[in-house]
Amino acid sequence: MQISGSIALVTGANRGIGRHFAQQLLERGAAKVYATSRNPQQIDIPGVERLRLDITDPRSVEEAAAAAPDVTLLVNNAGIATFTNLVNGDLSTIRSELDTHFWGTLSMVRSFAPVLGANGGGAILNVLSAMSWFSHDGANAYGVAKAAEWSLTNGVRLELAGQGTLVTGLHLGAADTDMMASYEGAKMDPADVVRAALDGIEAGRLEVLADEWSTHVKASLANDPSAFYTATAR
């Protein structure tokens, strides 16, 4: 998959990592970038085609697929973080995490898979998280939703292989975005996250681990979980 000459669509492109995706895609020579948001007037990136899109609304997703029939690269970036737990958290808030990260991403894949197939296969990048692989008290709804989205990514990769579509999962810890403004730990520059992701797509990689934390968390899955959770609880 070559970025230069591609036709890309980025969800949640009005800020944060999504905004960096739209900018870097243009810088790498994408022929067209559809930058989408629930409020497209908030998108201020010169050179993109703004498009309204709410990934939790199936009709909105269908309309976006009809409006962008030339897409060869789909970047599923849109997301939320409600910092909600499972036992005592509001159920409607927990559902909103799954509606966005799982059902919204699945809706995008289902609607754009035929578009990508008709245009030669192309690629899908799903922005996941190190929390696909671990839980954190205070954000367990997010962890559940990202774990489901990781499994979704692996599943649709198999289903779309026959039409030549590359499906890549991007994992990262914390990035310096509005979503993580309250987080006081180390944060990656979102530009570096996007650069690693796009390099991974061009290299045909199925998974991109953007930082040392993601690499560490994934490696811990082969060990007894007590070691990981004891260490991170300190």
Buried (B, 14 or more C-beta within 10 A) or exposed (E): BEBEEBBBBBBBBBBBBBBBBBBBBBEBEBBBBBBBBBEBEEBEBEEBBBBBBBBBBBEBBEBBBEBBEEBBBBBBBBBBBBBBBEEEBEEEBBEBBBBBBBBBBBBBBBBBBEBBBBBEBBBBBBBBBBBBBBBBEEBBBBBBBBBBBBEBBEEBBEEBEEBEBBBBBBBBBBBBBEBBEEBEEEBBEBBBBBBBBBEBBBEEBEBBBBBEBBBBBBEBEEEEEEEBEEEEEE
